[in-house]
């Protein structure tokens, strides 16, 4: 197997590992011996290669390489499949809406994600945003205990617990729709395991929003108290019901609400009109805070920014404030400008966030424009990072795959 030595020498000097794609695929199409594995850092090459394939959106080649590796060198594949393949392809299968593949791959790694807590949190968020609440629930339930035991701060355990609460609330709402009563005892029992000590006042505030009884918001907002907790819980559930009608899950509408709530609380207000008005500075800070230092755009950025359009609709249609039409036009204009900035800055990454177009459009966007933006997002899958051009021929790689499997 002298060819691997030649490949390794090229790998040490090549300016980019993807320049060696055809050589790598052909070399790994032959069985390895243990001597080569101990003599060279084979795992380093595999990891570097697959990560660069994914970063440059060559998912078809990554999947083809996975097939070759698992068939020709299964001992190598088993050693690195959990993270290198199964975990790293989750976003791609969310994009292609292939739940069968998502389920198959997550079942293999579900018990190992607690050790990588940032990845666990981000994957859970991404699954929730794409409507896979059952898979997100599985990740949380399987890993939460280990996360609590090993976390260096309360941030990630608390975030996972909040997501679990929202997932269970969606179940409560579904039960209410069928039976017209709330299964609070069962809900409470589940949430006790996640550190929540819930009170009757909490349940009443939730039930007021989730139930069928009409909520007179002018009565709810008659006073402007220092502690707005129960009022905001009821409004959050009313917002959640509106978003469910739009096709957005309760866990995601809850995350939208909580981020915007933090924005509203970040500056002083003297009345509800000031309180429910998105301020340019605080809203910009909110969006910036959702961005990741290394990766830039995040799932949180997208559901918060695009979800804010529905928040304005909610404030408007529920008469939460007394304001002229120009006020709401200005609010929607602020959001539209921020959306355009994000789209321009992170154009190559937008394909990962098409879930926002699974929702019915907000009032200021018609169905045609909504669908046009969906197609705009989908098209960005073909845009290479930083405008890079393809540096290998995918056709040749796929031909190699045919040679292996016939």
N, C-alpha and C positions, 0 to 999 in steps of 0.2 A: 504493500500500500504506500509506495513512495510518493504517490500523488498528494497525500496529505502533508508531507513535509514541504512540498512545493507550495501548496496552498498556504501553509503557515508562514512561510517566508514572505509570500505576497501580502498576507494579512498584516505583518509587522511593518510594512512600508507603504501600503496603499493609503492614499489620502482619504478614501471613504470606503467602508466595508461593502457598500452596495455595488461598487465597481467589480466586486468579486462574486456577484450573485450566481452567475452561471457556473463558475468553478466550485462554489460551495455546494450548490444543489447536486452537481455531478459527483463530487467527492463523497458527500453524505449518502449518496445512493448505493454505496458499497458498505458491507459490514465492517465495523471497526474491531480492532483487537485491543485487549486491555493495555498492552504495551504503549499504544499510541495515546490512550487516555491518560496514562501516568506521565508520559513524556511531554505532552503538550497541554495547555490550558484549553481543552476542548469546550468546556462549559462557557468560558469567557467569549469564545467566538460565536457560539450559538446564541447567547444572550445579546451580544452586541448586534448580531445580524438581524434577529427577530425584532428587537426594539427599533432599529433603523427602518426596517420594512414597515412597521406599524406607524412610526412617526411620519414616514413619507407616503402613507396610505396605500401601500402595496399589500393589502389584506389578502387578496387572492393568492399571491405568492407565499405569504406567511402560512396560509392554510395548506397550500400545496407542499411547502417544506415540512410542515407538521406531518402530513401523510407519509412523505418519504422517510422522515426520521423514525416515525413509529413503526414503519414496515421493515426498514433495513437495519435500524439500530434501536430496537425497543428498550434496551436497558438504559440507553442515554435518554430516550424520550421520557421514560417513567421518572427519571431523576429530575427533569426540569419542566415537565409538562404543566404542573400545577400553576406556577406563576407565569412562566414564559408564554404558554399558550392559553390555558383555560381562563386565567384571570384577565390577561391583557386584551383578549378579544371581546370582552363583554360589551364595550361601547359599540363595536362594529355590529354585533348582533342586535343591539337595541335599534341601531340605524336601519338594519334590514328587516326589523320586526320578526326575527326568527326566534320565537320563544322556545321552541324545542331544543335548539342549540344552546340557548341561554340556560335553560333548565339542566341540560345534560352536563354542561361545563361547570355550572355553579354547584351542582351536586357533588362534583369531584373535589372542589376546593373549599366548600362551605365551612368545614371544621378547622381550616388552617388560616382563615382571614383575620382571626382575632389578634394574631401577632403583628399584623400590619394595619394599625388602627386607622391611619389616614386613608389608606386604600379602601378599607372596609366602609368607612363613612362615605367616601365619594362614590363608591359603587352602589351602596344602598340608596343614596340620593338619586343617582342616575336611573336606577331601576324604578324607583317611585315616580320619577318625573315621566318616564315612558309608560306608566300604567301597570307595571309589574309589581303590584303591592304584595302579592303572595310570595314572590321570590325575595323581595326586600324583607318581608316579615321573617322568612326562613333564616336569612343572614343575621338578623338582629337576635332572634331567639337562640340560635346556635352559638353565637359568639359573645353575647352580652356579659355573661358571668365572667369569662376570661378577660374581657375588656375592663371591667370594674376592678378585677384583682390586679391587673398589670398597668393600668393607666397612670401616667405621671401627673395628670390633672383631671378635673371633673368635666372638662369641656366635651370630650367625645362621648363618654358614658351618658352625659346629660342630653346631648344631641340625639343619640340613639334612642334614649328613653322617650324623648319628646316625639320622635317619629313613631315609635311603638304606640304611644298614646293616641296619635292621630289615626293610625291604622285601625286601632280598636274602636275609636269613635266612629269611623266609617262603618264598621260592623254594627255598632249600636244603631246608627241611622238606618241601615238596611233592615235591621230587626224591627225598628219602629215602623217603618213603611209597611211591613207585613203584618204586624200584630198591634200597632197603635199603643204600645207602651214601651218604656225604656228598661233595658236589662242592666240596670246600674249595679246590682250586687255582683253579677258575673264580671262586668267590666272592672269593678273595683278590685276584685280578687286577682285578676290578671295584672293590674297596674301596681298592686302592692309589691309584686316581685321586682318592680323597676323603681322602687323607692318613693312612690307617690302615696301620700296620705290625704285622700280626697274627702271633702266635707259635703254635707247636704247643700250648703249654699253654692258650692261649686257645681253640683249636679243640677240644681235649679237654674243656675245661669246658663249652663249648657242646654238644658231641656227647653228653656224659653226660646232659644234660637233654633234648635233642631226640630222642635215639635211643629204641629200644624196650626197652632193658635196664632192669629195675626198679632204682630208686635207693633205697637204704636211707637215709632221711634221718637216722636216729639215728647212722649211721656218718659221714655227711657233716658232722653237727653235733657230733661227739664232742668236739671242741675248740672253744674260743672265741678264735680268733687275732686279733691286731691288724689283720692284712691279710685281709679277708674277700672279696677280689675274685673269686677263682675259685669260691668257694662260692656267692656271690651270682649269678654268671653261670649256674651250673648250676640254681639255684633259679628264676632268671628264665625259663629255657627250660622248666622244668617248669610254671611258672605260665602261660607262653605256650601250652603244649599244652592245659592245662585251659581257657584262655580261647577257644582255637580251637574246642573242643567246645561252648562257649557261644555261638559265633557272632561272637566279637570277633577282629579281625585281630591278627596278631603285632605289626605296628608300633604299634598302639594299646595292646596289653597291655604292650609294652616301655616305652612312655611312662608308663603307669600305674605300672609297677614302679619306674622310675627316679625318679619324683617321690616315691613312698613310701619308696624307699631313702634319698633325701636327707633325708626326714623322720626316719627311723630313726637316721641318722648325725648328726643335729643335736643330740643330747643323749647324755651318757655312759651306758653300759650295762655291767653286770658279767657278764651271762650272756645266753643266747639268749632267755629268757623276757622279760627287760627289753627286750631289743633288738627283738623282734617285737611288742611291745605299743605300740599307738598312744597317745601321751601327749596329753592334752587341749590343752595349750599348744602343743606343736610341731605337732600336727595342725591346729589352728586357724590357726597361722601359715602352714602349707603352703597351706591353702585360700585364705587372704587373699592370699598371694603370687601365686597364679594369676589373681587378679582384675586387670582392666585399669583404670588410673586414669581413662581417659576413657569406656570402653565398659562397664565393670563386668564382667559375666559373660563368660567365655571358654570356648572348646572345652576348653582344658586344665582349667579348673575342673570341668567336667562329667565328663570321663572319669576324672579323678583322684578326685573325691568319690564318684561312683557306682561306680567301679572298686574303691574301697577295700573295699566289701562282699564282693567276690570275693576280695580279698586275705585277709580274715579267714577266709573259707571255706577258702582254700588253706592258711593256717597251721594251721587246725583239722584238716582232713581228712588232712594230711600229717604230723601230730604233730610240728610243728616246736618246740613248747613243751609243757611239762607244766603244765596249768592246769585248774581246775574249770570246769564249764559256765557258772557265773555270770560268769567272766572274759570268755568270748566273748559272753555276753549283754550285758555292760557295753560291750564294744567295739562291738557292733552298735548299741546304743542311742546311743552317742556319734555314730556315723556318721549314724544316722537323724535325730538332732536337728540336725546340721549341714546335712543335705539339706533339712530343713524350713525352716531359716533362709534358705538360698540361694533356695529356691522362693518364699518370701514376699517377699524383697528384689527379686528380678529376674523377677517373674511375667510381664511383657509379652514377655520375651525367650526363654522356655523353648521355644517352637516350633522354634527353630533347632537344638535338641539332642535330637531324638527318636531319634537313633542309639543311645542307651543302652538303648532298648527293643527294638532289633533283636537284642540279646543275650538268651539265656535267663536267667530271673531267678536271683538268688543264693538261698541256702538259706533265708534268713529272710523271703523275699517269695514268696507263691504266684502262680500264673499269672494269676489273676483280678485281684489287686492290681497286678501288673505291667502288665497291659493297661489297667487303669483309669488308672494314672499316664500311660501313653502318650496316652490320650485327653485327659487333663488338659493335657498339654504341647501337643498339637495345637490344643486350644481356645484357647490363649493367642495364637494368630495373630490372632484377632479383637479382642484387647485393645489399644487404642490406647495409645501411650506416655503415661505420667503421667495416664492416665484421660481423655485428650482425646477429644472427640466428632468425628465426621466433619464437615469444614467445606466439603464440596462434594458434589455429586450424581454418583456414579460412573455412573449410568444415562445421564445427559446426555452425558457424555464418550464413552461407548461408542456412543451414537447418532451422535455426530459422526464416529466412526471408520467406522460403516456408511455415512455419507454420502460419505466419501472413497473407499471401496473398493466401494461398491455392495452 
